[in-house]
């Protein structure tokens, strides 16, 4: 029965096939090609398909073309799987992974990204027993995941994402019919206790530098530039610009995590340490690595022990090599560097990452910040002889000598309300950055204003966009 069906396909197909020798004109003559080509059109095709058959015998060319057309018609009608699926059944998974990576390269994907996902896929193939495509099952993946609970939920979910990307490509290219992991659940992160990194103080850093010998230069550059371990390993002397009064490190796009080049100003301590490192090596070429080798985790822990810095503190917070980067972010914040500037120096795309993850709040001068609010003097503030109003948009503080009962009533006015009361006067005061002054004058207290001064930069931020009038301090 099946052979009759195949013969029927052949008979239908033969009606639409042709083998021929290609021709080309050379001057006034026509030259015939040596190898046959085939032309066929399946049922439903709008135009014929032409292919090279690679043989010199006409009968052999016709048999080869008939076999190709029969196979194409059977695939189209669902009697057999597509050729790629049939070939994939017997192909090693590592070889399929190689095809996948090559296809991503053709799309211009980042080299570091491709290296990372290739490493993840090869590990899955090796440890989950994915030798052939039919070995890739949901059960095999879940068994592998259960055996690797030491990995964080985030890492396990990254493996699942990478595997799904690979398998969806296999479906798209007709290597498999369906993605066996399409219904795999992601690992929940709610109850996972993440490792928390901590920063150290300048004094602790100095102690680490003093006891770590030739490795001190590595710790200095890491702590004063925020460069990651992988970026330090790829740092070359041509990237370090020490001449002039603005030394910096030029981080090449091929070495950074985000794939973007960056110019990192060097702290004087780091600049001097790099000069001292380079001076005895006058014949160093530009492509010579700045650091021959970075310390492994055991060597790093021994240096910490010599410096009296616990790797894990009493809270369970760790000080691994990457925590040097967190220390850099914390030192920036503690030194009063504007968060937006710190974000650029840390090369983050999200300000929250800079302020939340890479700033250790335990090292910030929070008490001193509270005591600095607007330069407040407790005694004079509590005398009750002055009334203080603050423009919450501009951070302005206005002291008024006398306040009438009407003015002392607590009133809230939006900036749009104030503008509507007297637009011309509002714009005049707004151009001077003193809306609090305008509000008091409009309420009849203009002749009572004695000082206007900027509030402390760390003071009130314009969160509400409303101005509160008549808040007396008694």
C-alpha positions in Angstrom: 0.0 0.0 0.0 2.7 2.4 1.0 4.8 1.6 -2.1 1.8 2.4 -4.3 1.5 5.7 -2.7 5.2 6.4 -3.3 4.7 5.4 -7.0 1.8 7.8 -7.2 3.9 10.6 -6.0 6.6 9.7 -8.5 4.2 9.7 -11.4 2.7 13.1 -10.4 6.2 14.5 -9.9 7.6 13.2 -13.1 5.1 15.3 -15.0 6.9 18.4 -13.6 10.6 17.5 -13.8 13.3 18.2 -16.4 17.0 17.5 -16.6 19.2 19.5 -18.8 22.8 20.6 -19.5 23.2 24.3 -18.9 24.2 26.5 -21.9 26.2 29.7 -22.2 27.0 31.9 -25.1 30.7 32.5 -25.9 31.0 34.9 -28.8 28.9 33.6 -31.7 28.9 30.0 -30.3 27.0 28.3 -27.6 28.9 26.1 -25.1 27.1 23.2 -23.3 27.9 22.5 -19.6 29.2 19.1 -18.5 27.1 18.5 -15.4 23.4 18.1 -15.4 21.0 20.4 -13.7 17.4 19.7 -12.7 14.2 21.7 -12.8 10.9 20.7 -11.0 7.7 22.2 -9.9 5.5 20.5 -7.2 1.8 20.6 -7.1 0.8 24.1 -5.9 4.1 25.8 -6.7 3.8 29.0 -8.6 7.2 28.6 -10.3 9.7 25.8 -10.9 12.8 25.2 -8.7 16.2 24.6 -10.2 19.0 22.6 -8.6 22.5 21.3 -9.5 22.6 17.5 -9.8 26.4 17.1 -10.2 26.4 14.2 -12.5 27.3 13.8 -16.2 24.9 10.9 -17.1 21.4 11.9 -18.1 19.7 8.7 -16.8 21.5 9.1 -13.5 20.5 12.7 -13.3 16.9 11.9 -13.9 16.9 9.2 -11.2 18.5 11.6 -8.8 16.0 14.3 -9.5 13.0 11.9 -9.2 14.2 10.9 -5.8 14.6 14.5 -4.7 11.1 15.4 -6.0 9.5 12.4 -4.3 11.1 13.3 -1.0 10.0 16.9 -1.3 6.4 15.9 -2.1 6.3 13.4 0.8 7.6 16.0 3.2 5.0 18.5 2.0 2.2 16.0 2.5 3.5 14.9 6.0 4.4 11.3 5.2 8.0 11.8 6.3 9.7 14.3 8.5 11.7 17.1 7.0 15.2 16.2 5.9 16.9 18.3 8.7 14.8 16.5 11.3 15.9 13.1 9.9 19.5 14.2 9.9 19.3 15.7 13.4 18.2 12.3 14.9 21.7 10.9 14.3 23.7 14.1 14.9 25.6 14.7 18.2 24.1 17.5 20.3 27.5 19.3 20.6 27.6 19.5 16.8 24.1 20.9 16.7 25.2 23.5 19.4 28.0 24.4 17.1 25.5 25.0 14.2 23.4 27.2 16.6 26.4 29.3 17.7 27.4 29.8 14.1 23.9 31.0 13.2 24.0 33.5 16.0 27.4 34.8 14.8 25.8 35.4 11.4 23.3 37.7 13.2 26.2 39.7 14.7 25.7 38.6 18.3 28.3 39.6 20.9 31.3 37.4 21.2 31.2 37.2 25.0 27.5 36.5 25.0 28.0 33.6 22.5 30.9 32.2 24.5 28.7 32.2 27.6 25.7 30.4 26.1 27.9 27.9 24.4 29.5 27.0 27.7 26.1 26.6 29.3 24.7 24.4 26.5 27.8 22.2 26.4 27.5 21.7 30.2 23.9 20.8 29.9 24.6 18.3 27.1 27.4 16.8 29.1 25.8 16.6 32.5 22.1 16.0 31.5 23.1 13.2 29.1 22.0 15.0 25.9 23.9 13.0 23.4 21.3 13.0 20.6 18.3 15.3 20.0 15.9 12.6 21.2 17.8 12.7 24.6 16.7 16.3 25.2 13.7 15.8 27.4 12.0 17.8 30.2 12.6 14.9 32.6 16.4 15.0 31.8 16.5 18.7 32.4 14.6 18.6 35.7 16.8 15.8 37.0 19.9 17.9 36.1 18.4 20.9 37.8 17.5 19.0 41.0 21.2 17.8 41.2 22.5 21.4 41.0 20.6 23.1 43.8 23.9 24.7 44.9 23.4 27.1 42.0 21.3 30.1 42.7 17.8 30.3 41.3 18.9 33.1 39.0 21.6 30.9 37.5 19.3 27.9 37.1 16.8 30.1 35.3 19.5 31.5 33.0 20.3 27.9 32.0 16.6 27.3 31.3 16.4 30.5 29.2 19.6 29.5 27.2 18.2 26.0 26.6 14.9 27.4 25.4 16.6 29.8 23.0 18.6 26.9 21.6 15.6 24.5 21.3 13.3 27.2 19.8 15.9 27.7 17.1 15.9 24.0 16.4 12.1 24.1 16.0 12.3 27.2 13.8 14.9 25.5 11.5 12.8 22.3 11.4 15.4 20.2 13.3 12.7 19.1 15.8 9.0 19.4 15.8 8.5 20.9 19.3 10.5 22.3 22.1 10.6 19.7 24.9 11.3 22.4 27.6 8.5 24.8 26.6 6.5 23.9 29.6 9.4 23.8 32.1 8.8 25.9 35.2 11.2 28.5 36.4 12.7 28.3 39.8 11.1 30.6 42.4 13.4 33.2 44.0 11.2 34.3 46.9 12.7 32.0 49.6 16.3 32.0 48.3 18.8 33.6 50.6 21.2 35.4 48.4 24.8 36.0 49.2 25.3 39.6 50.3 28.5 41.3 49.5 29.9 44.0 51.8 32.3 46.9 51.4 35.3 47.6 53.6 36.7 50.9 54.9 39.7 52.8 53.5 41.7 51.7 56.5 41.0 48.1 55.8 41.9 48.6 52.2 45.2 50.1 53.2 45.9 47.2 55.4 45.2 44.8 52.5 47.5 46.7 50.2 50.3 46.6 52.7 50.3 42.9 53.3 49.6 41.6 49.8 53.0 42.2 48.1 53.0 42.2 44.3 49.2 41.6 44.3 48.6 45.0 46.0 48.6 46.8 42.6 45.7 44.5 41.5 43.6 45.3 44.6 44.4 49.0 44.3 43.2 49.3 40.7 40.1 47.1 41.4 39.1 49.2 44.5 39.7 52.6 42.9 38.3 52.0 39.4 35.5 49.4 40.0 36.9 47.2 37.1 35.6 43.7 37.2 37.9 40.7 37.4 37.4 39.7 33.8 38.1 43.3 32.7 41.3 43.4 34.8 42.5 40.2 33.2 42.1 41.8 29.7 43.6 45.1 30.6 46.6 46.0 28.5 49.2 48.8 28.9 47.9 50.5 25.8 44.6 51.0 27.8 46.4 52.8 30.6 47.0 56.5 29.9 49.3 57.9 32.6 50.7 61.0 30.9 49.3 64.4 31.5 47.3 65.7 34.5 44.2 63.5 33.8 45.4 59.9 33.9 42.7 57.4 33.0 42.0 53.8 31.9 40.4 53.4 28.5 38.3 50.2 28.8 37.8 48.7 25.3 34.3 47.6 24.2 35.6 44.1 23.7 36.7 43.8 27.3 33.7 45.4 29.2 30.6 43.5 30.4 28.2 45.8 28.6 30.2 45.8 25.4 30.7 49.6 25.5 34.0 51.4 25.7 34.5 53.7 28.7 37.1 56.2 30.0 37.7 55.7 33.7 39.5 58.6 35.6 42.2 57.3 37.8 42.5 58.2 41.5 46.0 59.5 42.3 46.7 56.4 44.4 45.9 54.1 41.5 47.7 56.3 39.0 50.9 56.3 41.1 50.7 52.6 41.7 50.4 51.9 38.0 53.3 54.3 37.2 55.4 52.4 39.8 54.4 49.1 38.2 55.3 50.2 34.7 58.6 52.0 35.4 60.8 48.9 35.8 59.4 47.6 32.5 60.5 50.1 29.9 60.3 47.6 27.0 56.7 46.6 27.7 54.6 46.7 24.5 51.1 48.2 24.3 49.5 44.7 24.1 51.2 43.4 27.2 48.7 42.5 29.9 49.0 44.9 32.9 48.5 42.0 35.3 50.3 38.7 34.5 47.9 36.7 36.7 45.1 37.6 39.1 45.0 35.8 42.5 42.7 32.8 42.8 40.2 32.6 45.6 42.5 30.7 48.0 45.4 33.3 47.6 42.8 36.1 47.9 41.5 34.6 51.2 45.0 34.3 52.6 45.7 38.0 51.8 42.4 38.9 53.6 43.5 36.9 56.6 46.9 38.6 56.8 45.0 42.0 56.7 42.7 40.9 59.5 39.6 41.1 57.1 37.2 38.2 57.5 35.9 36.8 54.2 32.5 36.3 55.9 31.5 38.6 58.7 29.1 37.9 61.6 26.1 38.8 59.5 27.0 36.3 56.8 28.1 39.1 54.4 31.1 38.2 52.2 34.0 40.2 50.9 34.9 38.3 47.7 37.0 39.9 44.9 33.9 41.5 43.3 33.2 43.2 46.6 36.2 45.5 45.8 33.9 46.9 43.1 31.1 47.4 45.7 33.7 49.1 47.9 34.4 51.5 45.1 30.7 52.3 44.8 30.4 52.8 48.5 33.4 55.1 48.7 31.9 57.2 46.0 28.6 57.5 47.9 30.3 58.2 51.2 32.4 60.9 49.7 29.3 62.8 48.5 29.6 61.9 44.8 26.3 62.6 43.1 24.5 59.3 42.4 24.3 60.1 38.7 28.0 60.6 38.5 28.6 57.4 40.5 26.4 55.5 38.1 28.6 56.6 35.2 31.8 55.7 37.0 30.3 52.3 37.9 29.1 51.9 34.3 25.6 50.9 35.3 22.5 51.3 33.1 20.2 51.6 36.1 20.7 54.1 39.0 19.0 51.6 41.4 21.9 49.1 40.8 24.4 51.8 41.8 22.5 53.0 44.9 21.0 49.7 46.1 23.3 46.8 45.2 26.7 48.5 44.9 26.5 50.8 47.9 26.9 49.5 51.4 24.6 51.7 53.6 26.5 50.7 56.7 29.5 52.8 55.5 27.5 55.9 54.8 27.7 58.9 57.3 24.0 58.8 58.0 24.1 60.4 61.4 26.3 63.2 60.1 23.9 63.7 57.2 20.9 64.2 59.6 22.9 66.7 61.7 23.7 68.7 58.5 20.1 69.2 57.4 20.0 72.9 56.2 22.7 73.7 58.8 19.9 73.6 61.4 20.6 75.2 64.8 18.4 73.5 67.5 18.3 76.4 69.9 17.4 79.1 67.4 14.9 76.8 65.6 13.0 76.2 68.8 12.8 79.8 70.0 9.4 80.3 68.3 10.3 83.9 67.2 10.7 82.8 63.6 8.4 81.0 61.2 10.1 78.7 58.7 8.7 77.9 55.3 10.4 75.6 52.7 9.8 75.6 49.0 9.8 71.8 48.5 10.5 72.2 44.8 13.6 74.4 44.9 14.9 73.6 48.4 14.6 77.2 49.6 14.2 78.2 53.2 12.4 81.5 54.1 12.3 83.0 57.6 9.5 85.5 58.4 9.6 87.7 61.4 5.8 88.1 62.1 2.9 85.9 60.9 -0.8 86.9 61.0 -3.5 84.5 62.1 -4.7 84.1 58.5 -1.2 83.3 57.3 -0.6 80.8 60.1 -3.5 78.7 58.9 -2.2 75.6 57.2 -2.9 75.8 53.5 -1.7 73.7 50.6 -1.4 75.3 47.1 -0.2 73.6 44.0 2.4 75.4 41.8 -0.4 75.8 39.2 -2.6 77.5 41.8 0.2 79.9 42.6 0.8 80.7 38.9 -2.9 81.5 38.5 -2.9 84.1 41.3 -0.6 86.5 39.6 1.1 85.0 36.5 3.5 87.9 35.8 4.8 88.1 39.4 5.0 84.3 39.6 7.2 84.1 36.5 9.4 87.0 37.8 10.1 85.1 41.1 10.4 81.7 39.4 13.2 83.1 37.2 15.1 83.8 40.4 14.3 80.3 41.8 12.3 81.7 44.8 8.7 80.6 44.7 8.5 80.6 48.5 9.2 84.4 48.4 6.4 84.8 45.8 3.9 82.9 47.8 4.5 84.9 51.0 4.3 88.2 49.1 1.1 87.2 47.5 -0.3 86.4 50.9 0.6 89.9 52.1 3.8 89.1 54.0 6.3 90.4 51.5 7.6 93.2 53.8 8.3 90.8 56.6 10.8 88.6 54.7 14.3 89.0 56.1 16.3 86.1 54.5 16.2 83.7 51.7 18.9 81.0 51.4 19.4 77.7 49.7 18.7 74.7 51.8 21.4 72.0 52.2 21.8 69.9 49.0 21.0 66.8 51.0 17.8 68.3 52.3 14.2 68.1 51.0 13.7 66.7 47.5 10.8 67.9 45.2 8.7 64.7 45.5 5.2 66.2 45.6 5.3 69.3 43.5 3.2 71.2 46.1 4.0 74.1 48.3 3.0 74.2 52.0 2.3 77.6 53.4 1.9 78.5 57.0 3.8 75.8 58.9 4.9 77.5 62.1 7.6 76.0 64.3 6.9 76.6 68.0 
